[in-house]
Amino acid sequence: MENRVEIVYCVGCRWLMRAAWMAQELLSTFEDDISTLSLTPGGGGVFTVSVNGQLIWCRKEKGGFPELKELKQLVRDAAAPDRYLVHCDYLHQQ
């Protein structure tokens, strides 16, 4: 299955580096599960993450940015629900 991830970030807020860092981390973790990852410039304080068109994170709704661990779990749940994330799931099980 092809999984498409899109990160929309605010250019005026200068969030490109944050978006690029998160994209790099997602691509490193989900190299076999993500077919496309796009960074889309936006405005108005936007920072959203979608998987296959489904919004999984919105900075305005959540009141901030996701922790990387949380973002990886959300992407996993949407794109590869059977995948075990050692660095995220181990502590969660204890």
C-alpha positions in Angstrom: 0.0 0.0 0.0 1.2 3.5 -0.8 1.2 5.8 2.2 1.5 9.5 1.6 2.5 11.9 4.4 2.1 15.6 4.1 3.5 18.2 6.4 2.1 21.7 5.9 4.2 24.4 7.7 4.0 28.2 8.0 6.6 30.0 6.0 6.1 33.3 7.9 6.8 31.5 11.2 10.0 30.0 9.7 9.0 26.4 10.6 10.7 24.8 7.5 13.5 23.4 9.6 11.2 21.8 12.1 9.1 20.3 9.3 12.2 19.0 7.5 13.6 17.5 10.7 10.3 15.7 11.4 10.1 14.6 7.8 13.7 13.1 8.0 12.8 11.3 11.2 9.6 9.8 9.7 11.4 8.7 6.5 14.2 7.1 8.6 11.7 5.2 10.8 9.2 4.3 8.1 11.4 3.8 5.1 9.5 0.8 3.9 6.0 2.1 4.8 6.0 5.7 3.4 6.0 6.0 -0.4 5.7 9.8 -0.5 6.4 12.6 2.0 5.8 16.2 1.0 6.6 19.5 2.7 4.0 22.1 1.7 4.5 25.8 2.5 1.6 27.5 4.1 0.8 30.6 6.1 -1.2 31.8 9.1 0.6 29.7 11.7 -0.3 26.4 10.1 1.5 23.2 11.1 -0.4 20.1 10.1 0.5 16.5 9.4 -1.7 14.2 7.3 -1.4 10.6 6.3 -3.3 9.5 3.2 -5.3 12.7 3.4 -6.3 12.1 7.0 -5.3 14.8 9.4 -3.4 13.4 12.3 -1.9 16.6 13.8 -3.0 20.2 13.8 -0.9 22.7 15.8 -3.9 25.0 16.3 -6.2 22.3 17.6 -3.6 20.6 19.8 -2.0 23.8 21.1 1.5 23.1 19.9 3.8 20.8 18.1 3.9 17.0 18.5 6.7 15.3 20.4 8.5 13.2 17.9 7.6 10.0 19.7 3.9 10.9 19.6 4.1 11.8 15.9 5.7 8.5 15.0 3.0 6.6 16.9 0.3 8.6 15.1 1.9 7.9 11.7 2.4 4.3 12.6 -1.3 4.0 13.6 -2.4 5.5 10.2 0.2 3.9 7.9 1.5 0.7 9.4 -0.7 -0.3 12.4 1.0 -3.7 12.8 4.5 -2.2 13.1 6.2 -2.2 16.5 8.2 0.9 17.2 10.9 -0.3 19.6 11.9 3.2 20.7 8.3 4.4 21.2 6.4 1.3 22.3 8.8 -0.4 24.7 8.3 2.1 27.5 4.6 2.4 26.8 4.1 -1.3 27.5 5.7 -1.2 31.0 
